[in-house]
Amino acid sequence: SAVISQKPSRDICQRGTSLTIQCQVDSQVTMMFWYRQQPGQSLTLIATANQGSEATYESGFVIDKFPISRPNLTFSTLTVSNMSPEDSSIYLCSVERGEGTDTQYFGPGTRLTVL
Amino acid sequence: GQQVMQIPQYQHVQEGEDFTTYCNSSTTLSNIQWYKQRPGGHPVFLIQLVKSGEVKKQKRLTFQFGEAKKNSSLHITATQTTDVGTYFCAGTGGGYQKVTFGTGTKLQVIP
């Protein structure tokens, strides 16, 4: 199994600022995923982060708003830029439980509130 | 795009009663997964179904994948307060190779 940690666990930010969320995995993984979960809602995939290449963004999410870094096989960051109250959500990173299995381990999440 | 819907959205049951959530996809799936998210927690993988008509059991939980691989169900027998949470199905398929999460069913168990 993979152990995933995220920092920060929660934050309250002002409109117009940016927040970078870190995701650390205790083993090397090929693919890491970033999800957004708005209050009481399901999970929406923001992007897939592969080491050594640009992240692949899903429809409705753009790199300027959600820049992602993947400097190595155990770490990734997601930045939420120029935040507005609509960005208030839980942001989760995840990794595949086994390569090509589609099943995932999730990190504990970062609860973001934008005032 | 691919859509995965779950019903019901919410369910309150008395402890000891059974519970079922249904998952329906707009496209044929190559596999379906189920996750449980406790209040304030993150999704935790429960099981994956791959074959048409497949049925798997985990103690009081029974998972089924439909014959057409477009629907699935999760049945909990004799619910306990530890079953409280939101249950998500998630599927891959229909030419869309990313996992799509269902809308979720929030289960509340009344002691």
Contacts between the chains, C-beta under 8 A, distances in Angstrom:
chain1	res1	chain2	res2	distance
A	41	B	104	7.8
A	42	B	88	6.5
A	42	B	101	4.9
A	42	B	102	6.6
A	42	B	103	5.2
A	42	B	104	5.1
A	43	B	43	6.9
A	43	B	88	7.1
A	43	B	101	4.4
A	44	B	101	7.7
A	45	B	98	5.8
A	45	B	99	7.3
A	45	B	100	8.0
A	48	B	98	7.3
A	58	B	98	7.2
A	59	B	1	7.3
A	92	B	42	6.0
A	92	B	43	7.6
A	97	B	45	6.4
A	101	B	48	7.1
A	102	B	31	6.0
A	102	B	33	6.6
A	102	B	48	7.3
A	102	B	90	7.9
A	102	B	92	4.9
A	102	B	99	5.4
A	103	B	33	5.4
A	103	B	45	5.2
A	103	B	48	5.3
A	104	B	43	7.8
A	104	B	45	6.6
A	104	B	99	7.1
A	105	B	45	7.0
A	106	B	42	4.3
A	106	B	43	5.0
A	106	B	44	7.3
A	107	B	42	6.5
A	108	B	41	7.7
A	108	B	42	5.4
A	109	B	42	5.1
